[in-house]
Amino acid sequence: MKHQILLVTTAIAFILTACNSSKKNDVATIGFVDAFEDATIAKARTGFTDALKKNGFSEDQKNVKIIYNNAQGSLPTLTQIVNAFVGQKVDVLATCTTLSTITAIQKTKTIPIFQMVSPTPALMKAVDASGKAPVNLFGTEEDLAYIDTSFSIIPKLIKPKSGKLVVGMIYNQSEPQSVDAMNRIKGLADKLNITLTSIPVNTSADAQMVTQSLLTKNLDAFFANPDNTVFASFETILKNCDQKHVPIFTSEAGLVERGALVAFGADIYQWGYQSGLQAAQYLKTHQTEGLKLEMVKVRKRVYNVQTAKKYNITVPANFEPVK
């Protein structure tokens, strides 16, 4: 515990020092907030900084200071990071994944927030009584419509072991968009004559136990729901599913590189890049006029070559191979 407190204190002290230094030099400061550590999600940050650099903003040119902090899955740490950035009045907040975005919009109504790997404000339960999003929220959003395509391909590629097709999934009951996604998939499963078996999970530490419990239900396939817990624990989920010879379908293209069979979903790098373009526009003009939340523009149909061979599955030609 003492070690954790020291890490948090050190991180916050670094934020304060860096922010003060950049303000003295009159250099625009971006506070980049990541909710947790994940190889797939990290691509959004790379895309964001690449978009800035292409538009003339980089630390090499000394015209912007990007202060990066990762909460490592800790909500208290995430809150402290955002509070520190807001307290020092950074010029821009960049938020990666839903929890970062929600925390930021709760803490400031004035600093422009450029979100990525986050859903629509409505799905985050972040709209006012009239349905309007926070006025300082920009960047790139995603809705749940794309999930239909990802889930609907399951009965086209998988035959049930016996009778009705059975698909399992876990979902984080504390993440609004994860619950909404689960409810949407449940309705879709009914239409496709699929038995959906779902179990809630609170943290990535519970993923193995919950996944193993699901796999006792004679699953034909597993659907990786788009939430932080699934991202953070995907290798654990994959290992257990592979042991039971259960292929994983997903709506997240990045998870296919990590072993899922197929996906139709947002390109995480391009998601960050799209938000970075907006942030660059703001840095050029220091005005938010003309900026608004945009829907993800780049989605991919991808499949994992090795996984397809393992399960002897022929994937449609319009899916791009990875690995």
C-alpha positions, 0 to 999 in steps of 0.5 A: 500500500505504501508503495502504491501511495508513493507511485501516485504521489510521484505521478501527481508531483510529475504532473504539477512540475511538468505543467508549471514548466510548460506554462512558464515557457508558454507552450501548449500543454496536453494532459493525456489520461489513460485509464489502464494499461493495454497493448491494443488501447495504446495504439490510440495514443500513438494515433493521437500524437501522430496526428498532432505531429503531422499537423506541426505539433510535437515535443521535438518542435517544442511547441507542445508538451504532452504529459502522459499518465496511466491510472493502471486501472485504479479509479482513485488514481484516475481521479487524482490524475484528472484533478491535477491536470484540471488544477494546473489548467492544462490547455487540452485534456485527451482521454482514452477509454470511457472511464477517463472521459467520464472522469474528465467531464465530471471535473471540468466544464471549460477545458476542451476534452478530446475523447477516444475509445469512448462511446457516445455521451448518451451511452456514457450517461453523460447528457443533460436533461435535454439530451445534450452532451457537455459543451467542452467534449470533442473527439471521436465517439462510437455507438453500438450499431457496429456490434450487430455485424460482429455478432451476426456473423457467428451463426454463419461461421459456427455450427452448434454442437447440439441443437441451438447455438450457445454463445457466452460473454462477460460484461462489466456491470459498472460500465454503462456502455458495457451493460448497454452492449450486453442488452443489445446483444441479448436482443440480437441473439433472440432474433438469431435464435442464439442462446446467450449466456452472460455473466457480470464481472467487476474487475479483470481479476475476476475474469478467469473465474467467470470465463471458466464458469461460462465454459462449463455451459457447453459454449459454441463461441465466446463474444468479447464485449467492448469494455475495459475489463475484456481488454485488460484480461483478454489473454486470460479469456483467450487461454481458457477458451482455447483450452475448451476449443471455443473460438472468440468473436469480437467487435474490436479489431485490435483483439483479433491481433491478440487471438480472436477469430474475427471482428468488424470494428473501429481501428484503434490507431485511427480512432486516436488519430481522428481525435488528434486531428481535432486537437491539432485544429484547436491548438492552431486556432485556440477556438472550439468553433466548428469542432464537435464529436464525430463518429468513428470513420475507420472500421475494419473487417479482420480475421486472425489467420492462425485462429481460423486455421486452428478452428478450421473456419473459412472466413468470408473474402471481405475480411482482411487477414492479420498475422 
